Amino acid sequence: MELKAVNVDHWAKYFFPVFIICGLLACSQTREDRSVKDAYVRVKDGKFVLNDSNYYYFGTNYWYGPSLGLMEDSVRGIGRLRAELDFLKNHGITNLRICAAVEGEGTIQGVPRIVPVFQSKPGVFNVSALKGLDILLDEMSKREMKAVLFFSNNWEWSGGFLQYLYWNKKMDSIDFYQRMPWDKLRDEVSQFYSCEPCIGQYHAQIKKVLGHFNSINNRKYTEDPTIFAWQLANEPRPMRPSAIEAYKVWIKNTAKLIKSIDSNHLVTIGVEGYIGTENKEVFKEIHEDGNIDYATIHIWPKNWAWYKDINDNGEQKNVLTLTKDYIKTHADIMKSIGKPLVIEEFGYPRDNNRFYPGTTTALRDTFYRLILNEWRQSVSEKGILAGCNFWAFGGTARPIRGQKFWKPGDDFMGDPPMEEQGLYSVFDTDTSTWRVIGEFVK
C-alpha cells in the first residue's frame, strides 16, 4: 500500500474551528453542570454550604403560599403572592417553610382543613393541586429564595397522620370529626407509626411529589435548586413513649426513601426538639441517622405554658431564660453530632393576647430579639445554629373582627384554621417587629 504525505495545514483549516467549537461547548456544559450542582445547599463540617461558602439564612413560615397561586381572584391570589414575596425579599427573608401536600378534604377535628387537596383518597392524587406550589417555587426562584417543604403533618389542619389513620379504620368517625381531648389525640396519632397501610399511603404521596415536574418551568422537583430541603412532616411526635421505637423506624425508612429518589436536596425530620421527641436521647439518636442532614427545633412559650400571665414581667424574663437554654441544649447536641441546627418555628402573641394589626407587639419583639441575637452570634462565630424561620408571615391578610377562627373563603394568614386568626401572625404593617428583624438581617 502506497503511503502519501498529508498536508496538515490543508486539513487544519477545516478541523481546527470544529475542535475549538466543541471545546467551548464542552467547557460551557461543564460550567453549567457545575453551576447547577453548586446551586444546592450541602452540609460540610457541620455547616450549610452554598457555592463553597458557609450559608446562613433568616426566613419565615409561609405554609399557605401554594394556595394563593390557585385563587381565581388575581388580586387576592397571584397578585398578593408576588407582592408578599417582594416584601419578604426586601426585608432579608430568603427561606420559606411551606406545606407541600394536603391529605383529605372537609372538616377534621371540628375545623376546616387547608387547601388545595393533593391526596383526596388513598392513592388518588390531584396533580393539578400542585400547580399552586409550582407557581410559588417559580416565583421564589426569580427572587433567589429557598423552600423547605414538609410532606405531611402531626396535626389535623392539613389532614396529616389522622387522615391516614381514618382511611385505614384505625379510628372512628366521632374521634376523627370532633375535637378530641389531648390524651385521646396522643393515643390516636401514636398508632400511625405502626400502621403499615398508613405509612404506605404516606410514602406514595412522597414519591408522587418527588416525581413531579413543575408545570410553569418544567423543572423536576428533585432537580430544582429553589428547594432547600424536604421535611418528613410538620412536628412529628411519637406522642406516646410506647410508640418511640416504631417512630424511629419510620424516620429511618422515610429518610432513606427520600434520599434514594433525590440525592440533590437536604432531608430533615421537622421536630420541635426534645419536647416533641419525649427526651434528649431520642432527639439525638434520630438526628444521627446518615440520611438526616440537619436538625430543627420549635419554640412555643404560650403553647408549652412557660408563662401563665403574658403581662407578668417576671414570667417573661423566665421565658427568655428558658428559650436561651432550649437553644443551647440542642446546639450542644448537634455539635456532638456535627450537623447544623435551625430554629424553624418560634412564635409569641401580641401584647395582651390581641389579634389585630395596629396593636402593640413589645413582648413579641423582645422574644424575637433574643432569638435573633443567638442566631447572629452563631453567624459571627461560624457556629452550628444556621437558620431561623419565625412563625408566621401574615402578609396583607387581616383578621375579621368578631370572628376568631378561619372559615373557607377567608384570606389565609400565618395562623392555621384551628388557631385564633392573628394570634401569631406577623403582618406587613407590624413595623416594630420588622425593625427588630432589620437590626439583625442585613
Secondary structure by P-SEA (a helix, b strand, c coil): cbbbbbaaaaaaaccaaaaaaaaaaaaaaaaaaaaaaacbbbbcccbbbcccccccbbbbbccaaaaaaacccccccaaaaaaaaaaaaaacccbbbbbccccccccccccccccccccccccccccccaaaaaaaaaaaaaabbbbbbbccccccccccaaaaaaaacccccccccccccaaaaaaaaaaccccaaaaaaaaaaaaaaaacccccccccccccccccccccccccccccccaaaaaaaaaaaaaaaaaaacccbbbbcccccccccccaaaaaaaaacccccbbbbbbbccccccccccccaaaaaaaaaaaaaaaaaaaaaaaaabbbbbccbbbbbccccccccccccaaaaaaaaaaaaaaaaaaaaccccccccccccccccccccccccccccccccccccccccccccccccaaaaaaaaaaccc
